[in-house]
Amino acid sequence: MTVGSPGNKSVGIVPFTDAVYPSCVGVTAKSPSGSGCMEVGRVKGYYGIGELEITVSQWVTFLNTVDPTGTDPNRLYDAGESSTAWPKYGSINYSASKPNGSHYRVASPAWANKPYAFSDFTRAARFVNALQNGKVLSQSTTSSAGFDITSYRIRLSARTTTGMYDFAGKNQGLKRTSANGFVIPSQNEWIKAAYYDPTGGGTYSYWKYPTNAGVFGDGDATVPTPSVLNPKTGAVTNGST
């Protein structure tokens, strides 16, 4: 989805504390680990951010596309992700005996549409390169709650060494190579999308929670109500945020 209000103001925070400041000027508070105030949330231009997380099923498609032989030269998979190694949370299984292009599979149908939880920056960057180098099969844009949401169908590319992130260069994939395309959101991009209120709500235009303006300094008094899963139907309900 598109995130507007380019050039928004940043806000000062001290990690792992329940406070927010208009800036870091004069802030002497420290986090439990000793780090000081940092200014976050400002983004110069318009940008897009994913509305949903990458699912286990999508990640399996990625693995079988970029590693059809199952040799995993770029260390995109770890045996600890399997249901054998971790029966409760292992979501992806690997089999060396399967045909090329199908060595990886979702461990259980129940995992297919759940978020993939074993990635790191390097793995995510190679996933982004597969998107960036892939072929857009369809693209459509709709509007919801004031946001423009663009949906893509993409045939992933097997090329992951170069693209938005260049693993062949001296920076080893740490920097974006283009101003346009698929990316891993920066800290400021993520914070703005999750917490910034362009109408000036919250505190200094930032919410305490992604779904609730909350009140900084009140502990968990204004924490959003938890969602409830019906184990029989799979329905998730939340009476309020």
Buried (B, 14 or more C-beta within 10 A) or exposed (E): BEBEBEEBBBBBBBEEBBEBBBEBEEBEEEBEEEEEBBBBBBBEEEBBBEEEEBBBBBBBBBBBBBBBEBEBEBEBBEEEBBBEEBEEEBBBBBEEEBEEEEBBBBBEEEBBEBBBEBBEEBBBBBBBBBBBBBEEEEEEEEEEEEEEBEEEEBEBBEBBBBBBBBBEEEEEBEEBBEEEBBBBBEEBBBBBBBBBBEEEEBBBBBBBBEEBBBEBEEEEEEEBEEEEEEEEEEEEEEEEE
